[in-house]
Amino acid sequence: MDLATLAQTLENGGYADKLKKLYGDAKSEAARRRYLSALEKFKELYGDRDVEIISVPGRSEILGNHTDHNRGLVLAAAIDLDVIAVVSKSPGPGDKKAHIRIKSEGFEPNDIQMEKPEDFLPQEDEKFKSAAIIRGTCAKFAELGLEIGSFDAYTISEVLPGSGLSSSAAFEVLVGYILSHLYNADALSPLSIAQIGQYAENHYFGKPCGLMDQTACSVGGFVYIDFQDPSRPIVEKLDFDLAKSGYSLCIVSTGGSHKDLNEEYASIRKEMEQVASCFEKSALRDVDKSEFLANMAKTRELLGDRAILRAMHYFAENARVKAGAELLKEGDFEGFLRLVAASGNSSHKLLQNIHVPSEPKAQGISLALALSEEMLANRRAAVRIHGGGFAGTILAFAKKSEVGEYFKKLEPVFGREACLELSVRNCGAAVVL
């Protein structure tokens, strides 16, 4: 549809049902204004053309804290914060070549030309920049024999960088989805798009991420993922409507920075793999739990206590993920909440990713968890660490009617912008308009 007609329809209240379905009644008006702003910016940059609006949600880790890197189980969910793109095909060079221009609100524009063979290789000066994601995605499409082509896009994201809700994964899925939609007749599955995004982040952006984030953003809803074979994970979308349960998913940012925490994150994977190596395996997924327990004294002597505790977390967390998926299928949300709380307890005591031991004064995660557990005690709620840990955010499931009171008590400690009330979005990457 031409941009002017689309904008006028939105101005006149058109597409209200679509927006309410995607964002809910409370957030649909803000979404409409955001869409209009994006259309206006696109027109300023690229002119009045035929356009589409594509949306990709952020994600939250629900169960499965630090299990994916040892080929474990994960339960994640797409959320109702998203990145949107006004996008249009544009004239460009021929077969398997492209000129891509993406301007994201608040960031410098990206202008990527894929013409010569060297354009398909990683560029050192693009590391840790969105240009690397665009280039890596195009390169992987070409390697797989898929079509790439030219397009222009303007994006606005509610999934802010550093929020722990996977802004980078949402952007990766967005670029892959655009290429699949515009030039490959939507032939790629959500998982394929997620895998291409992971490839771009690993080999071009320069971050050795797993596949959970991209998969949750691409698929939507509650997603159960089994990483026994990381190249071919088993992905199951679960049919559970959080909104109908009367609960909200709450994220609380405790401050602190993830900068210089790579060694802390790496130590978890390293110690789990060291335990596995004691049984001549490369990952804990291949270690028999009973054998691990029977040989604990010997393994402890070799590796110390923390590695043992982290391995214990891994085995128990996998069991919680599997049980949690079944409880959601059965509609037993109270039982599910008990598992979320148990996961948080395990991360705290066994995995030990709540704070950095060398910085005892900086324990924002511990403080947020302690306050949350006190405020939500006996209220059928659950709290746990969110994501990698050591700094950043916590997750809480709280009754919608109690979220305001909960946030009111946390905001004086962590700030007015620290608390987010979210819902789980059933739809993954999609053309909205």
GUROPA-220555 format. One record per residue (C-alpha): residue number from 1; x, y, z. Coordinates in steps of 0.5 Angstrom, whole numbers. Each point is the difference from the previous one (the first is absolute). Example, Ala and Ser with C-alpha at 12.3 -4.5 7.8 and 13.67 -1.06 7.14 Angstrom:
! GUROPA-220555
REC pos  east north    up
REC   1    25    -9    16
REC   2     2     7    -2
//
This chain:
! GUROPA-220555
REC pos  east north    up
REC   1     0     0     0
REC   2     3     7    -1
REC   3     2     4     6
REC   4    -5     5    -1
REC   5    -6    -4     0
REC   6     3    -4     6
REC   7     1     6     4
REC   8    -7     3    -1
REC   9    -3    -7     2
REC  10     4     0     6
REC  11    -2     7     2
REC  12    -7    -1    -1
REC  13     0    -6     5
REC  14     1    -6    -5
REC  15     3    -6     2
REC  16    -2     1     7
REC  17    -2    -8     1
REC  18     7    -2    -3
REC  19     3     5     5
REC  20    -4    -2     6
REC  21     1    -8    -2
REC  22     8     1     0
REC  23     1     5     5
REC  24    -6     0     5
REC  25    -5     5     1
REC  26     4     4     5
REC  27     6     1    -5
REC  28    -3     0    -7
REC  29    -1     8     0
REC  30     7     1     1
REC  31     2    -5    -5
REC  32    -4     3    -5
REC  33     3     7     1
REC  34     7    -4     0
REC  35    -2    -3    -7
REC  36    -2     7    -2
REC  37     7     3     2
REC  38     4    -5    -4
REC  39    -4     1    -6
REC  40     1     7     0
REC  41     8    -1     1
REC  42     0    -5    -5
REC  43    -3     5    -5
REC  44     5     5     2
REC  45     5    -4    -2
REC  46    -2    -4    -6
REC  47    -6     3    -2
REC  48    -7    -2    -1
REC  49     0    -7    -3
REC  50    -4    -7     1
REC  51     2    -3     7
REC  52    -2    -5     5
REC  53     1     0     8
REC  54     4    -6     3
REC  55     0    -1     8
REC  56     5    -5     3
REC  57    -1    -1     8
REC  58     5     0     5
REC  59     1    -6     5
REC  60     0    -2     7
REC  61     4    -6     3
REC  62    -5    -4     4
REC  63     3    -6     2
REC  64     7    -3    -1
REC  65     5     5     3
REC  66     7    -2    -3
REC  67    -2    -7    -3
REC  68     0     2    -8
REC  69     8     0     0
REC  70     0    -7     2
REC  71    -5    -3    -5
REC  72    -6     1     5
REC  73    -7     2     1
REC  74    -3     7     0
REC  75    -7     3     0
REC  76     0     7    -3
REC  77    -6     5    -2
REC  78    -1     6    -5
REC  79    -2     6     4
REC  80    -5     6    -2
REC  81     6     5    -1
REC  82     3    -1    -8
REC  83     4     3    -5
REC  84    -4     3    -6
REC  85     2     1    -7
REC  86    -3     4    -6
REC  87     3    -3    -6
REC  88     0     0    -7
REC  89     4    -3    -6
REC  90     4     4    -4
REC  91     4     0    -6
REC  92     7    -3     0
REC  93     5    -5    -3
REC  94    -2    -6    -3
REC  95     0    -8     2
REC  96     3    -1     7
REC  97     2     7     1
REC  98    -4     5     4
REC  99     1     8     3
REC 100    -3     0     7
REC 101    -2     6     3
REC 102    -2     0     8
REC 103    -1     6     4
REC 104    -2    -2     7
REC 105    -3     6     5
REC 106     6     3     4
REC 107     6    -4    -4
REC 108     4     2    -6
REC 109    -3    -3    -6
REC 110     3    -6    -3
REC 111     1     0    -8
REC 112     3    -7    -2
REC 113     1    -2    -7
REC 114     1    -8    -2
REC 115     3     0    -7
REC 116     7    -2     0
REC 117     3    -7     3
REC 118     3     4     6
REC 119    -6     3     2
REC 120    -3    -7     2
REC 121     6     0     5
REC 122     0     2     8
REC 123     3     7     0
REC 124     4     2     6
REC 125    -2     7     1
REC 126    -8    -2     0
REC 127     1    -5     6
REC 128    -5     1     6
REC 129    -4     5    -5
REC 130    -6    -2    -3
REC 131     3     1    -7
REC 132     3    -7     2
REC 133    -7    -3     1
REC 134    -2     2    -7
REC 135     6    -2    -4
REC 136     0    -7     4
REC 137    -7    -1    -2
REC 138     1     2    -7
REC 139     6    -5     0
REC 140    -4    -6     3
REC 141    -6     1    -5
REC 142     5     0    -6
REC 143     4    -6     3
REC 144    -7    -4     1
REC 145    -1     2    -7
REC 146    -6     5     2
REC 147    -2     6    -4
REC 148     3     7     3
REC 149    -3     6    -3
REC 150     0     8     2
REC 151    -4     3     5
REC 152    -1     7     4
REC 153    -3    -1     7
REC 154    -1     5     6
REC 155     0    -3     7
REC 156    -3     2     7
REC 157     2    -5     6
REC 158    -4    -1     6
REC 159     5    -5     2
REC 160     6     4     3
REC 161     7    -2     0
REC 162     3    -2     6
REC 163    -8    -2     3
REC 164     2    -7     0
REC 165    -6    -1    -5
REC 166     4    -2    -6
REC 167     0     6    -4
REC 168     6    -3    -5
REC 169    -4    -6    -1
REC 170    -6     4    -2
REC 171     4     4    -5
REC 172     3    -7    -3
REC 173    -7    -3    -1
REC 174    -2     6    -3
REC 175     5     1    -5
REC 176    -1    -8    -2
REC 177    -7     1     0
REC 178     0     6    -5
REC 179     4    -4    -5
REC 180    -4    -6     1
REC 181    -6     4    -1
REC 182     2     4    -6
REC 183     4    -4    -4
REC 184    -1    -8     2
REC 185    -8     0     0
REC 186     0    -1     8
REC 187     4    -7    -1
REC 188     4     0     6
REC 189    -3    -3     7
REC 190     1     4     6
REC 191     5    -4     2
REC 192     4     0    -6
REC 193     0     8     1
REC 194     2    -1     7
REC 195     6    -4    -2
REC 196     2     5    -5
REC 197     0     6     5
REC 198     4    -4     5
REC 199     5    -2    -6
REC 200     1     8    -1
REC 201     1     1     7
REC 202     5    -5     1
REC 203     4     1    -6
REC 204    -1     7    -2
REC 205    -2     4     6
REC 206     5    -4     4
REC 207    -4    -2     6
REC 208    -1    -8     1
REC 209    -7     0     2
REC 210    -4    -6     0
REC 211    -7    -1    -3
REC 212    -5     1     5
REC 213    -1     8    -1
REC 214    -1     0    -8
REC 215    -5    -6     1
REC 216    -4     3     5
REC 217    -1     6    -4
REC 218    -1    -3    -7
REC 219    -5    -6     3
REC 220    -4     4     5
REC 221    -4    -2     6
REC 222     3    -5     5
REC 223     5    -4    -3
REC 224     3    -6     2
REC 225     7    -2    -3
REC 226     4    -6     1
REC 227     7     1    -2
REC 228     3    -7     0
REC 229     2     1    -7
REC 230     2     8    -1
REC 231     0    -1    -7
REC 232    -7    -2     0
REC 233    -4     2     6
REC 234    -7    -3     2
REC 235    -5     6     0
REC 236    -7     0     3
REC 237    -4     5     0
REC 238    -5     0     7
REC 239    -7     2    -1
REC 240    -1     4     7
REC 241    -3     7     0
REC 242     3     4     6
REC 243    -5     5     0
REC 244    -5    -4     1
REC 245     3    -3     6
REC 246     0     7     4
REC 247     7     1     0
REC 248     5     4    -3
REC 249     8    -1    -1
REC 250     4     5     4
REC 251     7     2    -2
REC 252     4     4     5
REC 253     6     4    -2
REC 254     5     0     6
REC 255     5     4    -3
REC 256     8    -2    -1
REC 257     3    -2    -6
REC 258     2    -6    -4
REC 259     6     3    -2
REC 260     6    -4     2
REC 261    -4    -6     2
REC 262     2    -5    -6
REC 263     5    -3     5
REC 264    -6    -2     5
REC 265    -5    -2    -5
REC 266     6    -4    -3
REC 267     1    -4     6
REC 268    -7    -3     1
REC 269     1    -3    -7
REC 270     7    -2     1
REC 271    -1    -3     7
REC 272    -6    -4    -3
REC 273     4    -3    -5
REC 274     6    -2     4
REC 275    -5    -4     4
REC 276    -2    -3    -6
REC 277     7    -1    -2
REC 278     1    -4     6
REC 279    -5    -5    -3
REC 280     3     0    -7
REC 281    -5     4    -3
REC 282     0     7    -3
REC 283    -7     3     3
REC 284    -4    -2     7
REC 285    -6    -2    -5
REC 286     4    -6    -1
REC 287     2    -2     7
REC 288    -5    -5     4
REC 289    -2     4     6
REC 290     0    -6     4
REC 291     7    -2    -2
REC 292     2     8     2
REC 293    -3    -1     7
REC 294     4    -7     1
REC 295     6     3    -2
REC 296    -1     7     4
REC 297     6    -1     5
REC 298     5    -1    -6
REC 299    -2     6    -4
REC 300     0     5     6
REC 301     7    -2     1
REC 302     2     2    -7
REC 303    -5     6    -1
REC 304    -2     3     7
REC 305    -7     1     2
REC 306    -2     5    -4
REC 307     0    -4    -7
REC 308    -4    -5     4
REC 309    -5     4     2
REC 310    -1     3    -7
REC 311     0    -7    -3
REC 312    -6    -1     5
REC 313    -4     6    -2
REC 314     1    -2    -7
REC 315    -3    -7     1
REC 316    -6     3     4
REC 317    -1     6    -4
REC 318    -1    -5    -6
REC 319    -5    -4     4
REC 320    -4     7     2
REC 321     0     2    -8
REC 322    -3    -7    -2
REC 323    -5     0     6
REC 324    -2     8    -1
REC 325    -2    -2    -8
REC 326    -4    -5     2
REC 327    -4     4     6
REC 328    -1     6    -5
REC 329    -3    -5    -5
REC 330    -4    -3     6
REC 331    -2     8     2
REC 332     3    -1     7
REC 333     3     7     0
REC 334     0    -1     8
REC 335     4    -6    -1
REC 336     5     3    -5
REC 337     1     6     5
REC 338     3    -4     5
REC 339     5    -3    -5
REC 340     2     7    -2
REC 341     1     2     7
REC 342     4    -7     1
REC 343     4     3    -6
REC 344     2     6     3
REC 345     2    -3     7
REC 346     4    -5    -4
REC 347     4     6    -4
REC 348     1     3     6
REC 349     3    -6     4
REC 350     3    -4    -5
REC 351     1     3    -6
REC 352     2     6     4
REC 353    -1     6    -5
REC 354    -3     5     4
REC 355     6     4     1
REC 356     7     1    -1
REC 357     4    -3     6
REC 358     6     5    -1
REC 359    -5     6     1
REC 360    -4    -1     6
REC 361    -3     7     0
REC 362    -4    -1    -6
REC 363    -5    -5     1
REC 364    -6     3    -4
REC 365    -3    -6    -2
REC 366     0    -3     7
REC 367    -3     6     3
REC 368    -6     0    -6
REC 369    -1    -8     1
REC 370     0     1     8
REC 371    -5     6     0
REC 372    -4    -3    -6
REC 373    -1    -7     4
REC 374    -2     4     7
REC 375    -5     5    -4
REC 376    -3    -6    -4
REC 377     0    -5     6
REC 378    -6    -5     0
REC 379    -3     4    -6
REC 380     1    -6    -5
REC 381     6     3    -4
REC 382     7    -2    -2
REC 383     6     4    -1
REC 384     7    -2    -3
REC 385     6     3    -3
REC 386    -1     1    -7
REC 387     5    -1    -5
REC 388     8    -1     1
REC 389     0     3     7
REC 390     5     3     4
REC 391    -3     7    -2
REC 392    -6     2    -4
REC 393    -7    -2     1
REC 394    -5    -4     4
REC 395    -6    -3    -2
REC 396    -7    -1     4
REC 397    -7    -3    -2
REC 398    -5     4     4
REC 399    -7     1     0
REC 400    -2     6    -4
REC 401    -4     3     6
REC 402     6     0     4
REC 403     5     2    -5
REC 404    -1     8     1
REC 405     1    -1     8
REC 406     6    -5    -2
REC 407     4     6    -4
REC 408    -2     5     5
REC 409     4    -3     5
REC 410     6    -2    -5
REC 411     0     7    -4
REC 412     3     4     6
REC 413     6    -5     1
REC 414     1    -1    -8
REC 415    -3     6    -3
REC 416    -6     2    -4
REC 417     2    -3    -6
REC 418     3    -7     3
REC 419    -7    -4     0
REC 420    -4    -2    -7
REC 421    -6    -4     0
REC 422    -1    -5    -6
REC 423    -4    -5    -3
REC 424     2    -6    -4
REC 425    -1     1    -7
REC 426    -3    -6    -4
REC 427     3     3    -7
REC 428     7     0    -2
REC 429     3     3    -6
REC 430    -6     3    -5
REC 431    -2     5    -5
REC 432    -5     4     4
REC 433    -3     5    -5
//
